[in-house]
Amino acid sequence: MKKFKIALLVILLNIITVKAIEACDLLSINIGGDKSSTAIFGEIDDENIDEGAEVNVFTTSIDAFCQDESINFGEVLVKLYVMDNKVGAVEIEVMNGPDNEESKKGLLRGYVESNFGGLDLESAEWLGFKIWEISSKQILYYNLERSDGYIAEGVAVTSAEHYKALVNDE
């Protein structure tokens, strides 16, 4: 009986750990699923959808996406892009001030590198973005200096079928 209790405890701890990891995992987002299929934004009523817009964008804090205190994204917003009542993309966007202090911390870049692969922003080949194809998902990381000196930095998850949600928003 004691072995059974220990085994049950180990199984429960593994389930809790997996759920905590999934909560900070861009790849776990159901791209192409119903607009309310992501727990990050909860249920989105049809009355909140602008039928005249190709893409509807909803924002929330990072706490809704990742409650794991060991992962620090700095000052960011999480955006949900809804197109045709489906999840088209989810983006984590760095909120920089005039000195680009948030991007200088490298927190989001560190998350991207540890989860998707290396980045060399100083390379002559750096185009301002990198895309990874993982399963049916596309992960887009961007780090671009705008003409006003601000750095636009973020990471988005979408798919080849739904990437237009990001393009149509701009």
ABEGO torsion letter per residue (X at the ends): XAAAAAAAAAAAAAAAAAAAAAAABAAABBBGBBAAABAAAEBBBAAABBAABABBBBBBBAAAABABAABBAEBBBBBBBBBGGBBABBBBBBBBBAAGAAAAAGAAAAAAAAAAEBBBAABAABAGBBBBBBEABBBBBBBBBBAAGBBBBBBBBBBAAAAAAAAAAX
